[in-house]
Amino acid sequence: MSEKKPDTPETPATSPGGALKEAESRLHYALRQLSQASWVITVLAIVVALVVGAVLILATNPQVQATAGYFFARPGDFFLTSFEVIRDAYSALFRGAVYDWQAATGQRSIRPITETLVNAVPLILAGLGIAIGFRSGMLNIGGQGQMILGATFGAFIGYAFSLPLGAHLLLALLGGVLGGAIWGGIAGVLKAKTGANEVIVTIMLNNIALYLLAWLLRQQWFVQTGSNQPITAPVDESARLFGLLGSGFRLHAGIFIAIAATVFVWWLLERSTLGFEFRAIGENPEAARTAGINVPKATALVLIIGGALCGLGGAAHLLGTEYRLAAGIAGTLGFDAITVALLGRSRPLGTFLAGLLFGGLRAGGVLMQTQTGTPVDIVLVLQSVIVLLIAAPPLVRAIFFLPNPDGSPRRKRRRRSKNGEAGSDGQRELAESRGGSAAGANTREVTS
Amino acid sequence: MKLQLTGVTKRFGAFTANDQIDLTVEPGEIHALLGENGAGKSTLMNIIYGLYSPNEGQILLDDEPVSFDGPGDAVEAGIGMVHQHFMLIPVFNVTESVMLGFEPTKAAGLIDFAQARRRVEEISARFGFDVDPDAMIEELPVGAQQRVEIIKALSRDARVLILDEPTAVLTPQETDELIDIMRQLKEAGTSILFITHKLREVRAIADRITVIRRGKVVGEATPESTETELASLMVGREVSLTTEKEPAQPGQTGFSVKDLTVISSSGKVMLDKVSMEIARGEILCVAGVDGNGQTELAEAILGIREAVTGTITLDGTDLRRMSVKERLNAGIGFVPEDRSTDGVIAGFSITENFVLDQYDQQPYSNGISMKHDVMRAAAAEQTSRFDVRLGTVDDPISTLSGGNQQKVVLAREMSRDIRLFVASQPTRGLDVGSIEFVHRTIIEERDNGTPCLIISTELDEALNLADRIAVMYRGKIIGIVPGGTDRDVLGLMMAGVPADEAQVQAQDHHTILGEADTGAEV
């Protein structure tokens, strides 16, 4: 059991790799921490984020500011207004994301949830791609670039070729997969062959993808519009992800792709031999190598498959929602996908749910702004606070007074004492660690 | 100085690492703290050295209660510690290493190198340490590095010296020198607390012995106690220290290595034309001080490290061009030196670790998809055969003790049809009970006709298991001698003396441990 843990204090191994290697291992440690944060932490992080968001909403709301001006005269006003403002803002957020009970028609009432799904499709697909990297010990920051490439390939196939229904869509999607796989694969092969740091390479590839797209959009053979606008022709109907609910709704078949991809990633990671290799190199590349796993090959494949999923996300976004390729096609989707994967603890189902949550926040944020005047940026704050807290489980535990699962409470610093104080000091600490405070111990003494 | 612990208790969460420990080290006494890995020795040392604070109990120095808030306080109070893994900076010279953290200064805060150097020379001369104050740490042999650590402690006026597993990295002859030093320090009135799990040393050196088991003091002993008595006290039941085995029935040569040379990435020759042959049904042990090419030998055989020249032949097939996976599939069973980094994946379940190098082979998979039911059934069956104490096979392997983890590794490597068994340090960090089990299992494998290559830096292990012993020194095989060869001869060979010469030298001079060996009633 844990017998040997306390007896062997971690002595930092002085490996020849030096500072870089150490930084790498710290990175991997942080990564593992992130992916292993329990779902309790996740839920609590969302709660804290909502509280922080509420405070910011209050701080920026003119009505609340006004009531705060005469807080000491009539504090009731302040609290009542505050409550109403927060209630309105979060109810608008909910109505914009799930179900709008104030909408005029039934169709409008259920539209928010479909919008959430529409937003979630690229987030889920790209999030899964990033999650595969995390599970395999690789920080793929290149979701953005991989999505751009996927969207570019998908779009070009979509409007430049004329193909029969079905085949056209399939080919366009496969083009997206290929585009992302190439972009991820560059980083993967470089890492496998030369040990290049995938974080740096993927970040650079993001920029390259961005400017590659900007250049392509200036080429007439590429955009095929006949105008000077940096935007391409729309993809053919035959290559579009068909709508599921008719006009008035944007929901398209991409959601099925997202569901299928989630199942596929689960199978890949949990049931396939390849996924076993991925997880093995992520957890302990030395042991993987000793067990005969071809670590460079697996490394390259992780980024190729991860990139392919991101590329599919980009293509699905284009073929299902945007139809025309422009410079801002990926928005911040590629970076949000990283947050989605983190929030989903790099598990397929978790990533799916996190994608839904973030899709919902995006959808609801719009209604929140239009109806209550609450800046849509609050959504960004919510997302950021969630990730920040998930990255620091001890912080969440401290906020909610949860015990540390490691079972080694950080001891308080105590001054060295020359005389007999040490004993009593130790006992006080003991009493504290038993859960009762020093004061509690005293009262017990008095009553007994 | 007298060091006394009363009722020291240290808990980590629900786990009690030290439970009401009472211990007294008299001035000028060599006191051994004997216990298995995980018994709580290191925790206790860290408490004395101020790295942990106890939950209960007191530390008294010369009957004065003290409490430390970090090693700085402990050093100030006169406690010196030599860690098992030396805390030295390779590119510093001896003087710099010794003064690090306590630099004597001249006016304007300049470091007074001359004074520091004089201090090193003075201490070195006083105890006959023979350490050059200007030598670079990285160029010193381990024995000398350890002396630097001792000088460092003494230069801070340590009157209680804690030595944590000091002999782990030493040859028997170097251990001898260390024993001399300890005796001199004792004469000078320094109290020494000496932590170990090696019974032989304890009997040779200690004035008094305290045995701890599972965080509790379970008894005191004198050096007159036999090893078996000490071992039983340490383990809590009767143990046999030597494994019964039939003489080897070596068959044809099953595995051979010829002129194997490995060069490190920095261009250093790590293996220098190593050749050896192992017959079926024979155990060849590679002995030697850690870092003399044993790791590289094992890695080159498995294919993790590329050999520059030479051949590796298993049953007539040349393995050298094969990948690690191909070699494993050719029938190598491999137990790596460092279980936690190379042997198991801590976050994986016991089942997953059990199939770690067979995950894509029949019957565990069809090459694409893994068969979890088959894996789990096989893991459950084999772990019970190897007596692994576990909850379920779906638990992470990190929930198992080191001994049980090692049994999982052994179960993995031995439960398939292997034609060569290679194990590096198969019992490192294991308790006596598990060591017994591992040794028995290896001998069974030998009796099945598998050639076994066991690499061990523990001479006791090599002597217990080996049919033949190959001693490595600086990447070369100094000599291959029969199993029961005299410990002193092996010790000299480990220091680079060729076998014939070692025989002669050993006759002239017996080491303290070697003598303990000849007089031992086990």
Interface residues (C-beta under 8 A of the other chain):
Chain A: M1 S2 E3 K4 K5 P6 D7 T8 P9 T11 T14 R32 W267 R271 S272 T273 L274 F276 E277 R279 A280 E283 N284 E286 A287 A288 R289 T290 A291 G292 I293 N294 D406 G407 S408 P409 R411 R413 R414 R415 R416 S417 K418 N419 G420 E421 A422 G423 D425 G426 Q427 E429 L430 S433
Chain B: K10 R11 F12 G13 A14 F15 A17 N37 G38 A39 G40 K41 S42 T43 N46 L51 Y52 S53 P54 N55 E56 G57 Q58 I59 E64 P65 V66 S67 F68 D69 D73 H83 H85 P90 R214 L302 I304 S323 V324 K325 R327 L328 N329 F334 P336 T341 D342 G343 V344 I345 A346 G347 F348 E352 L356 D357 Y359 D360 S365 G367 I368 S369 M370 H372 T399 L400 S401 G402 G429
